[in-house]
Amino acid sequence: MKRVNSLLLALVLCVSMCLGLSSCEEEKGGTLTEFTVVDSPIEDNIWDMYLYENKIFFGTGDGNANTGPITVYAYDLNTKEFFESGVLKEEVINSFLVVDNILVAPGIDSTQNNNISNYNTYENGEWIQHRVLTNTEHCFDFVSFGDRYFYGVDADISYSPCFSTNKSDEDLVRHYFYKDGKRVTKGIESARVFDLVILNDTLYAIMSRAENSTLTLEVYKFNEEKDTFEYVSDLGSQTRVASYINFKIIGSKVSVNDKLFIATSLGYYTDNMVDFHKIDFKGEYTLDYCLDNDTLYALCHYPLKNGQYETSVWALDLTRDSLEFERVLYFDSEYCCVSLVKTDESFYFATADINYRNDKKGAILRVDLIKE
């Protein structure tokens, strides 16, 4: 275990209703906040952070540059130390999930044979590779639905962008996609299911497909009787889609209170996977969501002309009927923050150079909360 210096305390200026922070920016609200740069061993872009068992896990790497294997660093909130949780045979880790109470890192791009992709689980303090998805190169997402695991992948030789297995990694089934009674993935340039969503006890797949040099982003609903996915809606026509960064089109998603919140460079929500409604973040770009008890936080930013970013955190009180987020803090910095974690004491921000504006990447920022 590698020791690092203890984290320095950052000062938050005032306290508001939600976090002990008060409003001082007239137009958008929120507190102008100081931050601390955490002393860490990470030097690469950090695409995702996840809080699991009182440890923050960090996903790094570069699938486009074919890096890897990836050392997965974690920060123990009890000991205030970073440690290497393990090394994964992947080119990049851009997301963590919790499936059946187990931390999972989907195998976005294996450093091994490209005809098989993986998913990785963190159990009893070590990472375990599950190498079960044959004839596909990428595993983008992973959910538990019913008595099976479902995987969002790139279309294999049978033109299936979604697989499932039983929970012993056996009985692999390829599920096909239909629109107006016709299979939509047969004979096209590419098809990828980047995101799987469970909403109101129903499984949905969000599929990107390229056909005749045209890229679409569509929602499909799982038909349990037929074991197939059927067209529901055109997501791409209703949303502004971000640049394709390290195998992410939807940068973040949270399903809570019978609604799905997504970030595709802007924020949206839906309660039926048909109609997607834009969230008013006052013109700011939406990078990430973080759920903490009865509050949903959104990480937003706005690029400034001087090369810096104005980073902000917005909060939605899930105990109320309103879907209006309140801006609770903001700060300017040279760092592009792309992932957010909230603990009982602090906000943590992970950074990446997604726009190639400067070489600032891999930094971890912290803002400490003042408790009343």
N, C-alpha and C positions, 0 to 999 in steps of 0.2 A: 504494500500500500504506500503510495507516494504522498508525502505530506506537503501541504502548501501553507502559506501564511494565513492566519485567521482573517476572515472578512472584516473590512473596516465598516464602521457604521455610517450610513448615509442619512442626511437630514431632510425630512419632508417638512415643508414650511408651515402648513396649517392643517386643520382637520375639517373634512366635510362630512355630510350626513352618512355617506356610504363607507368611507374608509378612514375617517378622521382627517380629510383634506378639504380645504375650502376654495371657493371660486375666486379667481383673480383675473381671468381672461374674459373680457366682456362678451365677445361674440360667441365663443364655443363653450365657455366655462372651463372648470378644471383648475388644478393647482400647478403653477410652475415649480418643478421639482428637481432637486439635486439627485445625482446617482453616483454610485461607486463602481469602478471597473474591478471585477473580481480577479484575483491572481489565480490563474488556472493553467494546466498543461496543454490546453487545446489551442492549436494554431490554424486549423482548417475552418472552412465555412460550417456553421452549425445550422442544420436545416430543421431540426425539431428537438424539443425538450419534453420530457414526460416525468411527472412526479409519481413514484411508485414505491410503496413501503418506506416512506420518508427519505427517499433518495431521488435525486434528479438525474435522469439519463439523457445523454447527448448523442444525437445522430449526425454524423459527418460523412465526408467523402464526395466523390464527383463521378457520376455515372457517364457523363459525356467524355471525360478525360480517361476513363477506364482505370481509376485508382483501385486501391484495395490490396490485401484485406484491410478491414476497418477495425481499429481499436475503439471499443465503446467505453468512453469515460462516464463515470457517475460521480455525483457529489453527495456525500452523506450529511444530512442536515443535523444529525446528532453529534458527530465528531468534527464537523466543519472541515472535512478532508475530501479531496478527490482520490479516486482509485480507478484502476482498470478493471472493469467488470468482465471483460473477455474480448476475444478477437473473432470477428465474423468474416467468413469467406464471401464478402460482398464488395462491390465497387462503391456503393453508397448506401447509407441508411437515412432515409428522408422522413420516416414517420415511425412512431411507436403506437401500439394499441394495447388495450387490455381485453383479452378474450377469455371468458370463463375464469376470471380472476387471475389470469396469468399474463405477464408482460410479453408482448410479441413484437418482433421486428420483421416485417415482410422482406423477403429477399428480392429487392428491386433489380439487382443485376449481379449474378453470381460471378466469382472469379474462376469458377470451375467450368465444366462442360456446359456450353450454352444451350444444350437441348433439355436441360433440367433446371428448374428454379426451386428455391427454398422458401421456407419460413423458419424463423428462429424464436425459441422460447427461453425465457429466463426463469429457471427453476432451481431452488435450493442453492442460490448464489452462483450459478454458472449458466452459460448459454448453451442450448442444445439445438443443433441443426436438424431440420426435418426436410429431407431431400426426396420429395414424393411427387412433384408436379412435372410430369414428363412432357416432352415435345412443346415446351414453352420456355422463353428466356427470362421473363419478368413476372414477379408476383407483386402487384401493387397494393392490394388490400385483402383483408381477411376478416370474416365474421363467423360467429356461431349462430346458426338458425335451425331450430328443431333439434334433431339428433345428428346434425351434420355440420362440418366446416365448409364454408364457401370461400373461394379465392378469385379475386379479380386479376386476370392475367392478360398477356397479349395473345392474339389468336394463333393457335397452333395449326398443324397441317390439316386438322379436321375443321378449321374455321370456328373454333369455340373459344371465346374470350372469358369464359367463367367455368371453373371446375368446382367439384365438391368431393369430399371424402367422408367416411365415417370418422369418429373421433379417435380411432386407432390408426389413422393415416392409411386406411385401406378402402377398397371399393371406390376407386376414382371414377367419377362420372363427368362427362362433358355436357354442358347445357347450351342449347342453341337459342338464337334470338330471332323473333318474328315480328314483322310489321305488315299489316294488311294481308296476313296469311302467307307471306313469303319470308324465307330465311334471308336476313339482311347482311350476314357476314360472309356468305359464300361468294368467292371470286373477286373480292375487293382488295384494295391495296394493303390496308391494315385495319385491325379492330382491337381496341384495348378497353378493358373495364378498369378504370383508375379508382373507382369508388363503389363500395357496396354500402347500402343504407338499410337499417331496420327502422321503420316508422309505422306506428299503430299496428304492431305485430305482423307487418308485411315486409317482405324482402324486396328491395329495389337494386338495380344495377345502373350505374351511370357510365355509358359507353361512348368512347370517342372512336369514330371510324373515318377512314379516308377513302373516298371513291371518286374517280375522275378528277383528282387533284382538289377535291372539295372536302373540308373537314367539318364533321358534324359532332354535336354533343347532345346525346339523347338519353331519356330515362326509360327503363324497362322494368316491368313488374313480374315477379316470379309466380308462375302458375304451378302450384304444388301437385295438381293432378297430372299434368303433362310433363313436369320436370323441365319446363322451358321458360324463357323470358319473353314477355309480350310488350309491345310499344305502348308508352303512356304519354310522353310529352317531349317537346323540343326545348331542352334546357339552353342550348346555345343561342337561340333567338331571343331569349328573355333576360340574359345576363351578359355582363361584360367579362370576357374571359381573359385571364392574365397570360403573360408570356409562359411558354413551356419551359419550366425550370426544374431540372433534376427530376423528371417524371412526375411533376405535379401540375395539374390543371386547376383542380379545386385545392387551394392551399390548406384549408382547414374546414372541418365540419363537426357539428355537435347536434345530437338528437336529444331533445329534452322537452317535457311538457307537451307531447304530441306535436312537436314542431321540429323541423330541421333547419339549422342555421349553417350557411356555407359562406366561404370567402373565395371569390374568384378575381381578386384585386379590388372588387367592391363587395359589400355585405348584402346578403339576401336571406329570406326565410320562406318556408312553405309549410303548409299543414296537410297537403295532399299530393305532393310531387308533380302537380300539374301547373299550378300558378305560383310563380316565384316573385316575391315582393322585395323591393330594394329597401335597405335600412339607411336611414339618414345619419351619416357620419360627417355631415357638413363638408363634403368634398374630399375627405381623406380616404386613402387607400386602406383596405382591410387585409391584414396579413394572417391573423390567427385568432382563435377563440380559446378560452380557458374557463372551465366550469368549476366553481368552488361553492359547494353547498347550494344555497338558494340564489346565487348570483352568477350570471354569465358575463365574463369579461371579454372584450374585443380589443385586440392590439391593432392600432392603426398608425399610419405615418403619412407625411407629405414631404416630398423632396423640395428643398429650398434652393434658391438660385446660387447661393454661396457654396454649394456642394454638400451641405449638411442636410440632416433630416429632422423634421419636427415629429417626434414620437409621442403617441398618446395612448391612454387606456380608458376605455368606456365601459360602463357597467349597466347591466339590466337586472332589475329586481324581479326574480321569477315568482315571487309570491303575489305580485300584482297582475292585473289584467293587461296593463299597458305594455306595449312592445317598444317603447321609446328608451333608448340608451342614454345615459348621462355621462358626460365626459368628466373624469375625476382627477386625472393628472396628465401632465405633458412635460417634455423637455426637448431641447435642441442638442444635437450631437453630430459627430462625423460618422456615427455607426448606423448601419441599416439593420434595425431589429426585425426579426422574422418569426420569432417564437416567444411565447409568454407562459410562465408558470407562476402561480401564486401560492405561497405558504402562509402559515399563520402570522408570520412576522414580516414578510417581504414579497415584492415582485421581483422575478428574475427575467431578464431579456437576453435572448441569444441572437447573435448577429451573423450576417452573411453578406457578401458583396454581390448581390443579385443583379445589379444594374451596371457593374463594372465601372463605377464612378471613382473608386479609389481602392486601395488595397486593405482597407479595414475589414477584417473578417475574423471569426473565431473568438471575438471578445464576449464576455458575459458581464452584463450590467446588473446592478441591484439597486432597488429603491426600498428602503425600510419604512414600515408603517408605524405611525404613532398611535398607540392604544390609549383609549380614554380610561 
